[in-house]
């Protein structure tokens, strides 16, 4: 199936190649029938029982230089005027076909490296803009540590590079050349079948970097809403003052590094070791991670959930809740969970909370 899809895409995208292949196969078919008919007319008296289908078979075997030897010319006219030209034409056609195949494959590989090929992968991650190899590798490596994305395929959409960097394996990365705030480039990256979209700040030194991010996010979200696409989006901002602007684009998540380093330096001075704690929490590589989870525990108090957590063997803590769009860390114990609220958990595994939730619901029904 992958081979079939490859040639199908190849024929669809290269009209000139399709035309040349049609002409080639038409020529082969014509010559096959012509040599078969001539062979039949010349050899039918010398070979009793020879029919037209046998002659066409002989012509194809001879043209492809297979040479089974089940049929062969027995007259001088058949040998020198029919068989010789048939063999020479066959060799020429095979050489032409191999050259055409090599040319098409070379062009496809070259176009793929230069980001000119339509992406056919599904459930892939699109990365808008190219922030540099180190940052790109850190993001993709961290994402691959999550079980749901360990086999993810990444597609870079950018007009800042001309080819896919050699250090990125083609089996895990692809490149689409174009401005990521253009619908054409995003559709070439097969955004309709993507699992997620990262919108990274292309050039932090550019004063318009956040405006460019907003433009990309707007196009990405418009495509999602208008066409019913099902992918998650997260965007990076340079200046946190622009968060309210980006929120209008309705992306799922916004990250801004501005000010975080300064706060972390101060906290590390006050409480040495904070850096290691933060690194462990935000990384999938070691320790526990934060999870934001939907819950069916509407009507229950935070204290009810905390008591159930203490009784459960899983290592899990309730850190906060998201209520009415506001994040509340370390909420009061008497806060009641409402519909559509989300819980912020610190846990080793996402699935641990599901069993706790089931215990609480069963206990209330008993």
C-alpha positions as CSV (number, residue, x, y, z in Angstrom):
1,X,0.0,0.0,0.0
2,X,2.8,2.6,0.7
3,X,4.3,1.8,-2.7
4,X,0.9,2.1,-4.4
5,X,0.3,5.5,-2.6
6,X,3.8,6.7,-3.6
7,X,3.2,6.1,-7.3
8,X,-0.4,7.3,-7.1
9,X,0.8,10.6,-5.6
10,X,3.7,10.8,-8.1
11,X,1.3,10.4,-11.1
12,X,-1.1,13.0,-9.6
13,X,1.5,15.6,-9.0
14,X,3.5,15.4,-12.1
15,X,1.4,15.7,-15.2
16,X,4.3,15.6,-17.5
17,X,5.4,12.3,-16.1
18,X,1.9,10.9,-16.5
19,X,1.8,12.0,-20.1
20,X,5.2,10.4,-20.8
21,X,4.2,7.2,-19.2
22,X,0.9,7.0,-21.1
23,X,2.8,7.6,-24.3
24,X,5.4,4.9,-23.4
25,X,2.8,2.3,-22.5
26,X,0.8,3.1,-25.7
27,X,4.0,2.7,-27.8
28,X,4.9,-0.6,-26.0
29,X,1.4,-1.9,-26.6
30,X,1.4,-0.9,-30.3
31,X,4.8,-2.4,-30.9
32,X,3.9,-5.6,-29.0
33,X,0.8,-6.1,-31.2
34,X,2.7,-5.1,-34.4
35,X,5.6,-7.4,-33.9
36,X,3.3,-10.2,-32.7
37,X,1.2,-9.8,-35.9
38,X,4.3,-9.8,-38.2
39,X,5.7,-12.8,-36.4
40,X,2.4,-14.7,-36.9
41,X,2.2,-13.8,-40.6
42,X,5.8,-14.9,-41.3
43,X,6.1,-17.9,-39.0
44,X,2.6,-19.5,-39.2
45,X,3.6,-21.7,-42.2
46,X,6.9,-22.8,-40.6
47,X,5.3,-23.5,-37.2
48,X,2.0,-25.5,-37.4
49,X,-0.3,-24.7,-34.6
50,X,1.1,-21.2,-34.0
51,X,-1.7,-18.7,-33.3
52,X,-1.9,-14.9,-32.9
53,X,-1.9,-15.0,-29.1
54,X,1.3,-17.1,-29.1
55,X,2.9,-14.6,-31.4
56,X,1.9,-11.6,-29.2
57,X,3.4,-13.6,-26.2
58,X,6.6,-14.1,-28.2
59,X,6.8,-10.4,-29.0
60,X,6.5,-9.4,-25.3
61,X,9.0,-12.0,-24.1
62,X,11.5,-10.8,-26.8
63,X,10.9,-7.1,-26.2
64,X,11.5,-7.4,-22.4
65,X,14.6,-9.6,-23.2
66,X,13.2,-12.3,-20.9
67,X,13.8,-15.0,-23.6
68,X,12.0,-18.1,-22.3
69,X,12.8,-19.9,-25.5
70,X,9.4,-21.6,-25.7
71,X,8.8,-19.8,-29.1
72,X,11.5,-18.7,-31.6
73,X,11.6,-17.8,-35.3
74,X,12.5,-20.6,-37.6
75,X,12.7,-18.6,-40.9
76,X,15.3,-16.2,-42.0
77,X,12.8,-13.5,-42.5
78,X,11.5,-14.1,-39.0
79,X,15.0,-14.0,-37.5
80,X,16.5,-11.0,-39.2
81,X,13.5,-8.8,-40.2
82,X,11.2,-9.5,-37.2
83,X,13.3,-10.7,-34.2
84,X,16.3,-8.4,-34.6
85,X,14.2,-5.2,-34.7
86,X,12.0,-6.5,-31.9
87,X,15.0,-7.1,-29.6
88,X,16.6,-3.8,-30.4
89,X,13.4,-1.9,-29.8
90,X,12.9,-3.8,-26.5
91,X,16.3,-2.9,-25.2
92,X,15.8,0.8,-26.2
93,X,12.4,0.9,-24.4
94,X,13.7,-0.7,-21.3
95,X,16.6,1.8,-21.2
96,X,14.2,4.7,-21.7
97,X,11.8,3.4,-19.0
98,X,14.7,2.9,-16.5
99,X,15.9,6.4,-17.2
100,X,12.4,7.8,-16.8
101,X,11.9,6.0,-13.5
102,X,15.3,7.2,-12.2
103,X,14.5,10.7,-13.2
104,X,11.1,10.7,-11.5
105,X,12.5,9.2,-8.3
106,X,15.4,11.7,-8.2
107,X,13.0,14.6,-8.8
108,X,10.6,13.3,-6.1
109,X,13.4,13.0,-3.5
110,X,14.8,16.4,-4.5
111,X,11.4,18.1,-4.3
112,X,10.7,16.4,-1.0
113,X,13.9,17.8,0.5
114,X,13.1,21.3,-0.9
115,X,9.6,21.1,0.6
116,X,7.7,21.0,-2.6
117,X,5.8,17.7,-2.1
118,X,2.3,17.3,-0.7
119,X,2.4,15.6,2.7
120,X,0.4,12.3,2.8
121,X,1.1,11.3,6.5
122,X,-1.8,11.4,9.0
123,X,-1.9,12.1,12.7
124,X,1.4,14.1,12.4
125,X,2.6,17.2,14.2
126,X,3.0,20.4,12.2
127,X,5.6,22.9,13.3
128,X,5.2,26.4,12.0
129,X,8.4,28.3,11.6
130,X,12.0,27.0,12.1
131,X,13.5,28.3,15.4
132,X,16.8,26.4,15.0
133,X,17.9,22.8,15.2
134,X,18.5,22.7,19.0
135,X,15.1,24.0,20.0
136,X,13.4,21.9,17.4
137,X,15.1,18.7,18.7
138,X,14.3,19.5,22.3
139,X,10.6,20.0,21.6
140,X,10.3,16.9,19.4
141,X,12.3,14.7,21.8
142,X,10.2,15.8,24.8
143,X,7.0,15.1,22.9
144,X,8.2,11.6,21.8
145,X,8.7,10.7,25.5
146,X,4.9,10.8,25.9
147,X,3.4,7.3,25.0
148,X,0.8,8.9,22.8
149,X,3.4,10.6,20.6
150,X,6.4,8.3,20.7
151,X,6.0,7.4,17.0
152,X,5.0,10.9,15.8
153,X,5.9,12.3,12.4
154,X,6.8,16.0,12.3
155,X,6.3,18.4,9.4
156,X,8.1,21.8,9.4
157,X,6.4,24.6,7.5
158,X,8.7,27.5,7.0
159,X,10.0,29.9,4.4
160,X,13.2,30.6,6.4
161,X,15.0,27.4,5.2
162,X,15.3,25.9,1.7
163,X,15.8,22.2,2.5
164,X,15.2,19.8,5.3
165,X,18.4,19.9,7.5
166,X,20.5,16.8,7.0
167,X,20.6,16.0,10.8
168,X,16.9,15.5,10.9
169,X,16.0,11.9,9.8
170,X,13.6,11.9,6.8
171,X,11.7,9.0,8.4
172,X,10.6,11.2,11.3
173,X,10.6,14.7,9.7
174,X,9.4,16.3,6.5
175,X,9.5,19.9,5.2
176,X,7.0,22.1,3.4
177,X,8.5,25.3,1.9
178,X,6.1,28.2,2.3
179,X,4.8,30.9,4.6
180,X,2.9,29.2,7.5
181,X,0.3,31.9,7.6
182,X,-0.8,30.9,4.1
183,X,-3.6,28.4,3.7
184,X,-1.9,26.8,0.7
185,X,1.3,25.9,2.7
186,X,-0.7,24.5,5.6
187,X,-2.9,22.4,3.3
188,X,0.3,21.1,1.6
189,X,1.4,20.0,5.1
190,X,-1.9,18.0,5.2
191,X,-3.2,20.1,8.2
192,X,-6.7,18.5,7.8
193,X,-5.3,15.2,9.1
194,X,-2.8,16.5,11.6
195,X,-2.9,15.7,15.3
196,X,-1.5,19.0,16.4
197,X,0.1,22.3,15.4
198,X,3.0,24.1,17.1
199,X,3.3,27.8,16.2
200,X,6.8,28.8,17.2
201,X,8.4,32.3,17.3
202,X,10.5,32.4,14.1
203,X,12.9,35.2,15.0
204,X,12.8,36.4,18.7
205,X,14.8,39.5,17.7
206,X,12.0,40.6,15.3
207,X,9.7,43.1,16.8
208,X,6.9,41.8,14.7
209,X,7.4,38.1,15.8
210,X,4.3,38.1,18.0
211,X,2.2,39.7,15.2
212,X,3.4,36.9,12.8
213,X,2.5,34.3,15.4
214,X,-1.0,35.8,15.7
215,X,-1.4,35.8,12.0
216,X,-0.5,32.1,11.7
217,X,-2.7,31.2,14.7
218,X,-5.6,33.0,13.2
219,X,-5.3,31.1,9.9
220,X,-4.8,27.8,11.7
221,X,-7.9,28.3,13.9
222,X,-10.1,29.5,11.0
223,X,-9.2,26.4,9.1
224,X,-10.1,24.3,12.1
225,X,-13.4,25.9,12.8
226,X,-14.6,26.3,9.1
227,X,-13.7,22.7,8.1
228,X,-14.2,20.8,11.4
229,X,-10.6,19.7,11.6
230,X,-9.6,18.0,14.8
231,X,-6.1,19.1,16.0
232,X,-4.6,20.8,19.0
233,X,-2.7,24.0,18.8
234,X,-0.1,25.7,21.0
235,X,1.6,29.0,20.3
236,X,4.8,30.6,21.5
237,X,4.9,34.3,22.3
238,X,7.9,36.5,22.9
239,X,6.2,39.2,25.0
240,X,3.6,38.2,27.6
241,X,1.9,41.5,27.1
242,X,0.5,40.1,23.8
243,X,-1.3,37.1,25.4
244,X,-4.7,38.8,25.3
245,X,-4.2,39.4,21.6
246,X,-3.3,35.8,20.9
247,X,-6.2,34.5,23.0
248,X,-8.5,36.0,20.4
249,X,-7.2,33.4,17.9
250,X,-8.7,30.7,20.2
251,X,-5.6,28.5,20.3
252,X,-5.6,25.7,22.8
253,X,-2.4,26.8,24.6
254,X,-0.1,29.8,24.8
255,X,3.5,29.7,26.2
256,X,5.7,32.8,26.8
257,X,9.2,32.5,28.3
258,X,9.4,36.2,29.1
259,X,10.0,36.7,32.8
260,X,10.2,33.0,33.6
261,X,14.0,32.9,33.7
262,X,14.2,36.0,36.0
263,X,11.7,34.5,38.4
264,X,13.5,31.1,38.4
265,X,16.8,32.8,39.1
266,X,15.4,34.6,42.2
267,X,13.7,31.4,43.4
268,X,16.8,29.4,43.0
269,X,18.7,32.0,45.1
270,X,16.1,31.8,47.8
271,X,15.5,28.0,47.7
272,X,18.5,26.2,46.0
273,X,17.2,23.2,44.1
274,X,14.1,24.8,42.6
275,X,15.5,24.5,39.1
276,X,15.8,20.7,39.4
277,X,12.2,20.5,40.7
278,X,10.8,22.6,37.9
279,X,12.7,20.6,35.3
280,X,11.4,17.3,36.6
281,X,7.8,18.5,36.6
282,X,7.8,19.9,33.1
283,X,9.7,17.0,31.5
284,X,8.3,13.7,30.5
285,X,11.7,12.1,30.9
286,X,11.8,11.6,34.6
287,X,9.5,11.9,37.7
288,X,5.9,13.1,37.8
289,X,4.2,15.5,35.5
290,X,1.4,18.0,35.6
291,X,-1.9,16.8,34.0
292,X,-5.0,18.9,33.3
293,X,-7.9,16.5,33.4
294,X,-11.6,16.7,32.8
295,X,-13.7,15.2,35.6
296,X,-17.1,13.8,36.3
297,X,-17.0,14.8,39.9
298,X,-19.2,17.9,39.6
299,X,-20.8,18.6,43.0
300,X,-18.0,17.2,45.0
301,X,-15.7,19.3,47.2
302,X,-11.9,19.5,46.7
303,X,-11.6,17.9,50.2
304,X,-13.6,14.8,49.0
305,X,-11.1,14.3,46.2
306,X,-8.1,14.8,48.4
307,X,-9.3,12.3,50.9
308,X,-9.9,9.7,48.1
309,X,-6.4,10.5,46.8
310,X,-4.8,9.8,50.2
311,X,-6.5,6.5,50.4
312,X,-5.5,5.3,47.0
313,X,-2.1,3.6,46.4
314,X,-1.2,5.7,43.4
315,X,1.2,8.6,43.8
316,X,-1.0,11.5,42.9
317,X,-1.7,15.0,44.2
318,X,-4.5,17.6,43.5
319,X,-2.6,20.8,42.8
320,X,-5.4,23.0,41.6
321,X,-8.5,23.5,39.5
322,X,-9.4,25.4,36.4
323,X,-12.8,27.0,37.0
324,X,-14.6,29.5,34.7
325,X,-11.4,29.8,32.7
326,X,-9.3,30.8,35.7
327,X,-6.5,28.7,37.2
328,X,-6.7,28.3,40.9
329,X,-3.7,26.6,42.5
330,X,-4.0,25.1,46.0
331,X,-7.8,25.8,46.2
332,X,-9.7,25.9,49.4
333,X,-10.9,22.5,50.6
334,X,-14.6,23.6,50.6
335,X,-14.5,24.6,46.9
336,X,-17.1,22.7,45.0
337,X,-16.3,21.3,41.6
338,X,-18.7,22.6,38.9
339,X,-19.6,21.3,35.5
340,X,-16.8,21.7,32.9
341,X,-14.2,22.4,35.6
342,X,-10.8,20.7,35.2
343,X,-8.5,19.3,37.8
344,X,-4.7,20.0,37.8
345,X,-3.0,16.9,39.0
346,X,0.6,16.0,39.8
347,X,1.0,12.3,39.0
348,X,3.3,9.7,37.5
349,X,0.7,8.4,35.1
350,X,-2.4,10.1,33.6
351,X,-4.5,6.9,34.1
352,X,-4.1,6.9,37.9
353,X,-6.8,9.6,38.4
354,X,-9.4,7.5,36.4
355,X,-9.3,4.7,39.0
356,X,-9.7,7.3,41.9
357,X,-12.6,9.0,40.1
358,X,-14.3,5.6,39.7
359,X,-13.8,4.9,43.5
360,X,-15.5,8.2,44.4
361,X,-18.4,7.6,42.1
362,X,-19.0,4.1,43.3
363,X,-18.8,5.2,46.9
364,X,-21.5,7.8,46.4
365,X,-23.8,5.3,44.8
366,X,-23.4,2.7,47.5
